[in-house]
Amino acid sequence: MTKPLVLMDHDGGVDDFLSTALLLTMDHVQTLGIVVTPADCYIQPAVSATRKLLDLMGVSGVPVAESTVRGLNPFPRLFRRDTFTVDFLPILNQHDTPSAPLALEPGQAFMARVLREASEPVTILCTGPLSTIAAALDLDPAIEPKIKEILWMGGALNVPGNVDMVTEGGQDGSAEWNVYWDPPAAHRLWQTAIPITLCPLDITNNVPVTAQFVRAIARNRRHPLSDFAGQCYAMVTHSNYFFWDVLTTAYLGRPELFTTREVETVLIATGPSAGRTLPQAGGKRVRALATVDTEAFYAYLLEAWAR
């Protein structure tokens, strides 16, 4: 029996790297590649850190590709500069240059080719904006049936968004950042028949990165992945940080920890609500992660990264 095929698309935030570290511990799936979208990051250190992380994990056959898409609403520089810190973490810099393969083509072309050549439909794990997926579909619309599902950290259904209404000049506070970076791209995906499983703020708001968890993972620092995760979380515990992308990724590894619900939604692309994922009868039906066994989730991470 063949393993399910997964293609990852992340955007270089701290939790994106930790999601990568979690995905690559999953022996029951086959990861075809990792695309880095230039959203919550500076792209060069984000690609570099991704390749170094693959080296740390001894993963030699998973290529990394750099997307060249651009969003309408840049992430704040304060968020993006963490990418430089991760790229310089000592545990990722024990060798002169990364050896993990770097794709020569842009990430959107790489994604289209991987999907086109895949032996069966592929699950896309997306922990950033949907822009690269939309661009790949624009390059080759025939790949749509090759996407089995998009598992996406994005949206806010029945809770406020996390985009600041003041600094973003007129946004009404309903959008989540991964949607707001490029609302038209998300709207483009909402017009397709591709199944989408959403990990919205509604559930991630309930799973904070706690000091207790960070101390627990520090006690496992003899394991390289736990040491890496501990260093990453030490960078962000001073802020209001949650397991956004990691929770999304965990659904691939331990779906039994979650409950889900079906929601009909529309994606608002323009105006003060641009980037809002609005529950609305007659809209695109998506599956939303609804609840998670929090303690079992924390225990899963500690176990998965104890290597």
C-alpha positions, 0 to 999 in steps of 0.5 A: 500500500502506497503512502499518501502524498504530501506537498508542503507550502510554508511562508517562513515564520517560526511556526512554519519551520516547526511545522516542517519539523513535525511533518518530516517525523511522519513516517506514514506520509511521503513528502514530495517537496517543500515550497517557501512562499515569501510572506511572513519572512524574508525569502532568502533566509527562509529557504536557507533555514528550511534546507538546513533543517532538512539536513539536521533531520537527515532528509536528503530526498525532499527538494525545497523551492522558492516561490516568487509570488507577491501579496497585496498586504505585506506582513509586518517587518517585526514578524518577518525578521525572525527568519534571520534568527532561525537561519543563524541558530547554532543547531542549524549551522554545524556545516558550512552550506546546506546540502538539501536540494534546491529546485532551480525553477520558481516555487509555483512552477515546481508545485505545478510540475510535482502535481502534474507528475505525481502518481496519485492526487496530492494533499497540499499542507499550506501554512501560509497564504494560498498565493503559490497554489493559485499561481500554480493553477494559473500556470497549469489549470489541468493540475486541479484534479491532482490536488486531493485536498488543501489542509490550510492554516487560515481564516477566522470563522466565528472569532475576530481576525488577527490583522490590526485595524489601526496599522492596516488602515481601514481593515475591519478586524475580521481577517486572518493574516494568511488570508489578508496577505493576498485575498484575491488568491484565496478567493481564487481557490474558493472558486475551485472544486478542491476540498479544503480543510481549514484550521482557523483562529477559532481553534488555534486561539485555544492552543497557546504556546505556554511557558509550561510547554517550553520548559517541558521541551527544554528538558528534552534538549538532548534530542536535536529536534527538541533542542531546535524547537526549544530554541525557536519557541524561546524566541516567541514566548514573550509574545502572544503566540499560538500553535497556528501552523503546528496544530494544522500539521498535527492533523495530518499526524494525529487526526483522531485528536480533533473534531471537525465540522462542515461550514459553508463559507465565502471569501471576501476579496476586497473592501474593509473586510478583505481577507474575511472567511465568512460563514454563509449559506450557499458558499463553498463547503469546507471542513473546519477543525473544531476542537482538539484534545489539548493535552494529547496534542502537547504530548504528541509534540513532545514525543514527535520531537524527541529524536 
